[in-house]
Amino acid sequence: MSKDSLRIIEELKLRQGDTWRVLKIMSEFVQGFDELADIGPAVTFFGSSRSREQDKYYRLAYETAFNLGKLGYTIITGGGPGIMEAANRGAHDSGATSVGLNIEIPTEQHPNRYQNLSLRFNYFFVRKVMLLKYSLAYVIFPGGFGTMDELFEALTLIQTGKSYRFPLILVGGEYWKPLLEFMEKVMVRFGTISREDIDLISLVETPAEVAELIYERSREKYRYLQEYYGEETAFMEKLRRIMRNHETLAHS
């Protein structure tokens, strides 16, 4: 067979591989949209997969997810161990819907057992869309590169107007304050971000503070949807029930 014929065959193989890859990516989007369409209102948790049950932030993530689950929120995580497990566990124990969006990587290849809706993704960017699309807020505990990636991608989307503004809640000043100080003392000083960009982030210490910020976001979302639709949708009905639960708890 001539060199030209071999070259053409190899090019066709490459093109065929790309076509199948696109179809595979599309199938992951379709599956995600189909499975998650009715899960809201939801809150997404991020944090280290290396956190253990005895760790302070594992316990805080569990309590935060449990409290939000009792109010009626669905809890979404990446489905792995550590903080993700703690949040799924809190949701599971509260009776809320506990969603895990799992990814095929060495340290998270086994979904934690506290998910009652579990999806598996091969592509990080598809998974990121799902983590963002159905969430009212991000609750972000101490974590590594993956956690930082999710935080900064969300900041970039909001800063550039590609996403509506929603709460980015960092839990744990001992971990996050050095990062916020770097943003203010270095990034703002060098002009790479504006001081107002840091205001996109909320720093808290307790589950109660998390719940209050998400409650305020829920109220804003409900008012916006009320103006947009003019009548109450199924999602709005769930949101109203959650707000009523929050108000009842606050006055009890």
Secondary structure as UniProt FT lines:
FT   HELIX           3..36
FT   TURN            37..38
FT   STRAND          42..46
FT   TURN            49..50
FT   TURN            53..54
FT   HELIX           56..71
FT   STRAND          74..77
FT   HELIX           83..94
FT   STRAND          98..103
FT   HELIX           106..108
FT   TURN            113..114
FT   STRAND          117..121
FT   HELIX           124..133
FT   STRAND          137..140
FT   HELIX           145..159
FT   TURN            160..161
FT   STRAND          168..171
FT   HELIX           173..182
FT   HELIX           183..187
FT   HELIX           188..190
FT   HELIX           195..198
FT   TURN            199..200
FT   STRAND          201..204
FT   HELIX           207..229
FT   HELIX           234..250
//
